[in-house]
Amino acid sequence: MNQKLWIRYPLPGLNDIIGSARTHWAKSAKEKKVHTDRVIWTAKSLTPIKKADFIFTWIEKNRKRDPDNITAGQKFIFDGLIGAGVLENDGWSQVKSITHRFEVGQPDGVMVEMIET
C-alpha cells in the first residue's frame, strides 16, 4: 500500500536544532516533542506499514535554507510515524530507502510518500 502524508508547515532545520540545544537541553527536548507530536496527530489516519521506501518532497518558500539543513526535519517525521503507530521502528528493517526532493513554492511543508515494499 502506498500512502502520502502532507505536513503543512516547515519543520526546524539542523541549524535551528543545534541552536536550541546550545541554549539549554530542556528547550531542545521540548521543541522535539512539539514537532514530533504535531506529526503524530497529522499521521493518525494512516494505515500501519511494515517497511517502505520514503520520498520526502520538501517545499520551501525560498532558497534560504540549504538542503542538508532542511532534511534534519525527517527525524521528527520518523519519530511521529512511530508515535502514530504507522511504523514499528525507523531502523534498517522498516526504512528501505530515503529520497529527498526540493521545491520552492507555497505553502511550505513536506510531502512524505511511503511506498510499501
C-alpha positions in Angstrom: 0.0 0.0 0.0 1.3 3.4 -0.9 0.4 6.4 1.3 1.2 10.1 1.4 1.5 12.4 4.4 1.3 16.2 3.9 2.9 18.2 6.7 1.5 21.7 6.3 4.3 23.6 8.0 8.1 23.9 7.8 10.0 21.8 10.3 13.1 23.1 12.1 16.3 22.7 10.2 19.6 21.4 11.6 20.8 24.9 12.4 17.6 25.5 14.5 18.0 22.2 16.3 21.7 22.9 17.1 20.9 26.5 18.2 18.2 25.3 20.5 20.4 22.6 22.0 23.1 25.2 22.7 20.8 27.3 24.8 19.5 24.5 27.1 18.9 20.8 26.7 15.4 21.1 28.0 14.5 23.7 25.4 15.7 21.4 22.7 13.8 18.4 24.2 10.6 20.5 24.4 10.8 21.6 20.8 11.5 18.0 19.6 8.3 16.9 21.5 6.2 19.7 20.0 7.2 18.9 16.4 7.0 15.1 16.9 3.6 15.4 18.4 2.4 17.5 15.5 3.5 14.8 13.1 1.8 12.2 15.3 -1.6 14.0 15.0 -1.2 14.5 11.3 -0.3 10.8 10.7 -3.1 9.3 12.9 -5.3 8.5 9.8 -2.6 6.5 8.0 -2.6 2.7 7.8 0.3 0.9 9.5 3.1 -0.4 7.2 5.9 -2.9 7.9 8.6 -1.5 5.6 8.8 1.1 2.9 10.8 3.4 0.6 10.3 7.0 1.7 10.3 10.0 -0.6 10.4 13.4 1.0 9.5 16.4 -1.1 10.5 19.5 0.9 8.7 22.6 -0.2 10.3 25.9 0.9 9.1 29.4 0.3 12.6 30.4 -0.9 16.1 29.0 -1.2 17.5 30.5 2.0 17.9 27.1 3.8 20.4 24.6 2.4 19.0 21.2 1.6 21.2 19.4 4.2 19.8 21.8 6.8 16.2 21.2 5.7 16.3 17.4 5.8 17.1 17.3 9.5 13.3 17.5 9.9 13.0 13.9 8.8 13.8 12.9 12.4 10.6 14.4 13.7 8.7 12.7 10.8 10.0 9.2 11.5 9.5 9.6 15.3 6.0 10.9 14.6 5.2 7.9 12.3 6.3 5.6 15.1 4.3 7.5 17.7 1.2 7.3 15.5 1.6 3.6 15.1 2.3 3.8 11.3 5.8 2.4 11.7 7.0 -0.1 14.3 10.5 1.4 14.2 12.7 3.5 12.0 15.6 1.0 11.7 17.0 -0.8 8.7 14.2 -3.4 8.6 11.5 -0.7 8.2 13.2 2.0 6.2 14.4 0.6 2.9 15.4 3.8 1.3 15.1 7.6 1.7 15.0 10.0 -1.2 14.9 13.8 -0.8 13.5 16.3 -3.3 13.3 20.0 -3.0 11.0 22.6 -4.5 10.3 26.3 -4.0 6.6 27.1 -3.5 3.7 27.9 -1.2 2.6 26.6 1.2 5.8 25.4 2.6 5.9 22.0 4.2 6.9 18.4 3.3 5.1 15.7 1.4 6.1 12.2 2.6 5.4 9.4 0.2 5.6 5.9 1.7 5.9 3.1 -0.9 5.4 -0.2 1.0 7.9 -2.8 -0.1 
